[in-house]
Amino acid sequence: MILDLLKDDRANCYSLMVQMSIDEYLNKIQSSFEKKGGLEGQRETIKTKTAQKIRERMIEDLRNGAILPPIVLGAILDSEQIKILDAENLKHEVVNSNNLSKLVERIPKEDLFIIDGMQRTTALSEARKQELKINEKLIRVEYWLASEVNSITYRMLVLNTSQIPWNLRRQLEVVYSSIVKELKFYLNQVGNQDFQIIEVDDSSRRSKAGQFHADNLIECYIVFGARKEKVDLQHELLEDQFLKNDFIEGVGNPSFNKWFYQIIDYLVRLDKIFSQYSNKDTGRVFASQPACIGFVTALSIAIMGELGNDYDLERQNDNWQKIQKNMNEFLDKLAAKSSEEIGDFLNLHLLNELTTKSTGTTRTRGYKQREFYKEAFNKLIKSDFDVPSMTVCWRAY
């Protein structure tokens, strides 16, 4: 039963409130739930005593006839589906709308993701296993529906009301499949056939240019929004809140995801060209995650400005147009070079010497390498991608 439809103009997405039975809800979400390994695979805190007590209390409340708060699901719709929502929103008469009911039913189960309600979903699933007579009991489910994943991401980060807090990475993993789908679609549209994702549960190692591990892409997405290369994905809560606030500033920009996808396109294309010259002594530049992080961070700052000095949208767009022009010319020049000329241009022997001399813990060395690459690519950007060789960039740190 459709209860209500409202449009969130800030996040540019729709909130659709639906009433359904617990059995119907669990059947609808089961595919997505199991595909992601259940709750344990999505949230670090699920095995804590606090989480277990919360679930036990929910199950007891359900046994006593309690009504749980609405569970929030998210989904990315195509343009035709969004047109249906736009039309229904203009009518202001949405209760029991057949159009909306059909729209919800046609959303593939595997495309649904839980924005807020993982604990409640687990409690409902456990209660059903205990054969409590709850299957026909009605609950409210709120759908957040948008045409682009950054609209859902923004809404989730700002308004998430989970009882147990997620860190930023865990929240983004919820919408990761939608980000990947959009990213693959964009790269396919621009004709980039070299991009390949090595999924989280795939133990394969990178074997050629254009291959990137899923975890590393999530991290690149975070540093692009945070505009800093030193991001510890296991932050304490206070530190993570600052990171989350910085990220929200970026993802709230309507062009955020498009810029990120275009940057990954450039990253793949550069990776392909640079890898024309490689051997066991020099390796490949973007096989290194610090290099990818430095590249993405440098471009993020160049487009949006440093933290605390955010450029307005017009300036950001102007910055990106300039970067695109210079980057395209840079790629054309590199594409015309032979393998030996690429080797001379890269000067990977100097790069390896500079990046392997760091001392300290593994974490400290990793942070130093990220900063090294950020400064190197920052030099390249500020030089309008017009340098005689990468030596000037490698020496910028």
C-alpha positions in Angstrom: 0.0 0.0 0.0 1.4 3.4 -1.0 1.1 5.9 1.8 2.9 9.0 0.7 5.2 10.6 -1.8 7.5 13.6 -1.2 10.3 15.1 -3.2 13.6 16.1 -1.6 14.6 19.1 -3.8 18.0 19.5 -2.1 19.1 15.9 -2.6 17.1 15.6 -5.9 15.4 12.4 -5.0 12.0 11.1 -3.9 10.8 9.7 -0.6 8.1 7.1 -1.1 6.4 5.6 2.0 5.0 2.1 1.6 3.2 -0.3 3.9 3.9 -4.0 3.5 3.9 -7.3 5.5 7.1 -8.4 7.2 7.1 -11.5 5.0 6.8 -9.4 1.8 9.7 -7.1 3.0 12.0 -10.0 3.9 11.4 -11.7 0.5 12.0 -8.4 -1.3 15.3 -7.7 0.4 16.6 -11.2 0.7 18.5 -11.3 -2.5 20.4 -8.0 -1.8 20.9 -9.0 1.8 22.4 -12.4 1.1 24.4 -11.1 -1.9 26.3 -8.8 0.4 27.1 -11.6 3.0 24.3 -10.6 5.4 24.7 -7.9 8.0 28.1 -9.2 9.3 29.6 -8.5 5.9 28.5 -4.8 5.9 28.9 -3.5 9.4 31.9 -3.8 11.6 29.9 -3.4 14.9 27.4 -6.2 14.3 29.2 -8.7 16.5 29.4 -6.4 19.5 27.4 -7.1 22.6 25.5 -3.8 22.1 24.4 -4.8 18.7 23.3 -8.3 19.9 21.3 -6.8 22.8 19.6 -4.3 20.4 18.5 -7.2 18.2 17.3 -9.3 21.1 15.3 -6.3 22.4 13.7 -5.8 19.0 12.7 -9.5 18.7 11.1 -9.3 22.2 9.3 -6.1 21.2 8.0 -7.8 18.0 6.8 -10.7 20.1 4.8 -8.2 22.2 3.3 -6.5 19.2 5.6 -3.5 18.8 5.8 -1.4 15.6 9.4 -0.8 14.4 10.4 2.5 12.9 10.3 2.6 9.1 13.2 0.9 7.3 14.8 2.9 4.6 15.7 1.4 1.2 17.4 3.0 -1.7 17.4 2.4 -5.4 18.6 4.1 -8.6 15.9 4.5 -11.3 16.1 5.1 -15.0 14.8 8.3 -16.6 11.4 6.7 -17.5 10.8 5.7 -13.9 11.8 9.2 -12.7 9.2 10.6 -15.1 6.5 8.5 -13.4 7.5 9.9 -10.1 7.5 13.5 -11.4 4.1 13.1 -12.9 2.6 11.6 -9.7 4.3 14.3 -7.6 2.4 17.0 -9.6 -0.9 15.3 -8.9 -0.7 15.5 -5.1 -3.0 12.5 -5.0 -0.7 9.6 -4.5 -2.4 7.3 -1.9 -3.0 3.9 -3.4 -1.5 5.0 -6.7 -1.4 2.0 -9.1 1.4 3.7 -11.1 3.6 4.0 -8.0 2.8 0.4 -6.8 3.8 -1.0 -10.2 7.0 1.2 -10.2 8.1 -0.3 -6.8 7.3 -3.8 -7.9 9.4 -3.5 -11.0 12.6 -2.4 -9.1 14.9 -5.5 -9.4 15.4 -7.0 -5.9 19.2 -7.1 -6.4 19.2 -3.3 -7.0 17.7 -2.5 -3.6 20.1 -1.5 -0.8 19.4 -0.8 2.9 20.2 2.8 3.8 18.9 2.6 7.4 17.6 -0.5 9.1 20.2 -3.3 8.9 19.7 -4.1 12.6 15.9 -4.1 12.2 16.2 -6.3 9.1 18.3 -8.8 11.0 16.0 -8.8 13.9 13.0 -9.5 11.6 14.8 -12.3 9.9 15.8 -13.9 13.2 12.2 -13.5 14.5 10.9 -15.3 11.4 13.4 -18.1 11.9 12.1 -18.5 15.5 8.7 -19.0 14.0 7.1 -16.0 15.7 3.8 -15.2 14.1 4.9 -12.0 12.5 4.8 -12.7 8.8 1.5 -10.9 8.2 2.3 -8.0 10.5 2.6 -4.7 8.7 5.6 -2.4 8.7 6.4 0.8 7.0 9.2 0.9 4.4 10.5 4.2 3.0 12.0 4.1 -0.4 14.5 6.8 -1.4 14.6 6.9 -5.2 16.9 8.9 -7.4 18.4 8.9 -10.9 21.9 9.3 -9.7 23.7 7.6 -6.8 25.2 10.8 -5.3 21.7 12.0 -4.5 21.2 8.9 -2.4 24.7 9.1 -0.9 24.2 12.7 0.2 20.9 11.9 1.8 22.3 8.9 3.6 25.3 10.7 5.0 23.3 13.7 6.2 20.2 12.0 7.6 21.2 8.5 8.5 19.7 7.7 11.9 21.2 4.2 12.5 21.2 3.2 16.2 24.8 2.0 15.8 27.0 4.4 13.8 28.7 3.3 10.7 32.1 4.8 9.6 32.2 6.5 6.3 33.6 3.6 4.4 30.8 1.2 5.6 28.1 3.7 4.6 29.6 4.0 1.1 29.8 0.3 0.7 26.0 0.2 0.9 25.7 2.2 -2.3 28.9 0.8 -3.8 27.2 -1.4 -6.4 25.3 1.6 -7.7 28.5 3.7 -7.9 30.2 0.9 -9.8 27.2 0.5 -12.2 27.3 4.2 -13.0 31.1 4.2 -13.4 31.0 1.2 -15.7 28.2 2.8 -17.8 30.2 6.1 -18.1 33.4 4.4 -19.1 31.6 2.3 -21.6 29.9 5.4 -23.0 33.3 7.1 -23.6 34.7 4.0 -25.2 37.1 3.0 -22.4 37.4 -0.8 -22.8 40.5 -1.2 -20.5 38.8 -0.6 -17.2 38.2 -3.7 -15.0 37.2 -4.1 -11.4 38.6 -6.9 -9.2 35.8 -7.5 -6.7 36.2 -7.6 -3.0 35.8 -11.4 -2.8 38.2 -12.0 -5.7 41.7 -13.0 -4.6 43.1 -12.2 -8.0 46.0 -9.8 -8.3 46.2 -7.0 -10.8 47.8 -8.4 -13.9 47.5 -5.6 -16.4 46.8 -1.9 -16.8 43.3 -0.7 -16.1 42.6 -3.3 -13.4 41.6 -1.9 -10.0 40.5 -3.6 -6.8 37.1 -2.7 -5.5 38.4 -1.6 -2.1 40.8 0.7 -3.7 38.1 2.4 -5.8 36.0 3.0 -2.7 39.0 4.6 -1.1 39.6 6.8 -4.2 36.0 7.9 -4.0 36.4 8.9 -0.4 39.6 10.9 -0.9 38.0 12.6 -3.9 35.2 13.9 -1.7 37.4 14.5 1.4 40.1 16.3 -0.7 43.0 14.9 1.3 45.2 11.9 0.7 45.7 10.9 4.3 42.5 9.1 5.0 42.5 6.4 7.7 39.5 4.2 7.0 39.5 2.9 10.6 39.0 6.3 12.2 37.9 6.9 15.7 34.3 8.2 15.7 35.3 11.9 16.2 37.9 11.9 13.5 35.5 10.1 11.2 32.9 12.7 11.8 35.2 15.4 10.5 36.0 13.3 7.5 32.3 12.7 6.9 31.6 16.4 7.0 34.3 17.1 4.5 33.0 14.4 2.2 29.4 15.7 2.4 30.6 19.1 1.2 31.9 17.4 -2.0 29.2 14.9 -2.6 26.5 17.6 -2.3 27.8 19.0 -5.6 25.6 17.7 -8.5 28.7 17.3 -10.7 30.6 15.3 -8.0 30.1 11.7 -9.4 30.5 12.8 -13.0 33.9 14.4 -12.2 35.0 11.3 -10.3 34.0 9.0 -13.2 35.9 11.2 -15.7 39.0 11.2 -13.4 38.9 7.4 -13.3 38.7 7.4 -17.1 41.8 9.5 -17.2 43.5 7.3 -14.6 42.8 4.2 -16.7 44.0 5.9 -19.9 47.2 7.1 -18.3 47.7 3.7 -16.7 47.5 2.1 -20.1 50.0 4.5 -21.7 52.5 4.4 -18.8 52.4 0.6 -18.8 53.7 0.5 -22.4 57.1 0.8 -20.7 57.5 -1.5 -17.7 59.6 -4.3 -16.5 60.4 -6.2 -13.3 62.7 -3.4 -12.2 60.5 -0.4 -12.7 56.9 -1.8 -12.3 53.9 0.3 -13.2 53.0 3.7 -11.7 49.3 3.1 -11.0 49.8 -0.4 -9.7 50.6 1.5 -6.6 47.5 2.6 -4.6 49.4 5.7 -3.2 49.9 6.8 -6.8 46.1 6.5 -7.5 45.3 8.3 -4.3 47.7 11.1 -5.1 46.4 11.5 -8.6 42.7 11.6 -7.5 43.4 14.0 -4.5 45.4 16.4 -6.6 42.7 16.7 -9.1 40.0 17.0 -6.5 41.8 20.0 -4.9 42.5 21.5 -8.3 38.8 21.4 -9.1 37.0 22.2 -5.8 39.7 24.0 -3.9 41.4 23.1 -0.6 39.4 22.4 2.5 38.3 25.7 4.0 38.8 27.5 0.7 36.0 26.0 -1.4 35.6 27.5 -4.9 32.1 28.4 -6.1 30.4 26.2 -8.6 31.2 28.4 -11.6 34.9 28.4 -10.7 34.9 24.6 -10.2 33.4 24.1 -13.6 35.9 26.5 -15.2 38.8 24.6 -13.4 37.5 21.3 -14.7 37.1 22.5 -18.3 40.7 23.7 -18.2 42.0 20.5 -16.7 40.2 18.4 -19.3 41.6 20.5 -22.2 45.2 20.2 -20.8 44.8 16.5 -19.9 43.5 15.6 -23.3 46.4 17.3 -25.0 48.8 15.6 -22.6 47.3 12.2 -23.4 47.6 12.9 -27.2 51.2 13.8 -26.9 52.0 10.6 -24.8 50.0 8.4 -27.3 52.4 9.6 -30.1 55.5 8.4 -28.2 57.2 5.1 -28.6 57.7 2.7 -25.7 61.3 3.9 -25.2 60.2 7.5 -25.3 57.6 6.8 -22.7 60.3 5.2 -20.5 62.5 8.3 -20.9 59.5 10.6 -20.1 58.5 8.6 -17.0 62.0 8.2 -15.5 60.7 5.4 -13.3 64.2 4.6 -11.9 64.2 8.0 -10.2 60.6 7.5 -9.0 61.4 4.1 -7.5 64.5 5.6 -5.8 62.5 8.4 -4.2 59.5 6.3 -3.2 61.4 3.4 -1.6 63.7 5.4 0.7 60.9 6.2 3.2 61.4 4.9 6.7 59.0 4.3 9.6 56.0 2.0 10.0 54.1 0.7 7.0 51.3 3.2 7.7 53.7 6.1 7.9 55.5 5.0 4.7 52.2 4.7 2.9 51.1 8.2 4.0 54.5 9.7 2.8 54.1 8.0 -0.6 50.5 9.4 -0.9 51.8 12.9 -0.1 54.6 12.4 -2.6 52.3 11.5 -5.4 49.8 14.2 -4.5 52.6 16.8 -4.8 53.9 15.2 -8.0 50.5 15.4 -9.8 49.8 18.8 -8.3 53.0 20.0 -10.0 51.7 18.4 -13.3 48.4 20.1 -13.0 49.9 23.5 -12.2 52.2 23.1 -15.2 49.1 22.7 -17.4 50.3 19.1 -18.1 53.2 20.6 -20.1 56.4 19.2 -18.7 59.5 17.8 -20.6 59.4 14.7 -18.4 57.9 13.5 -15.1 61.3 14.2 -13.4 60.1 17.7 -12.5 57.0 16.2 -10.9 58.9 13.4 -9.0 61.2 16.1 -7.6 58.3 18.3 -6.5 58.0 16.7 -3.0 
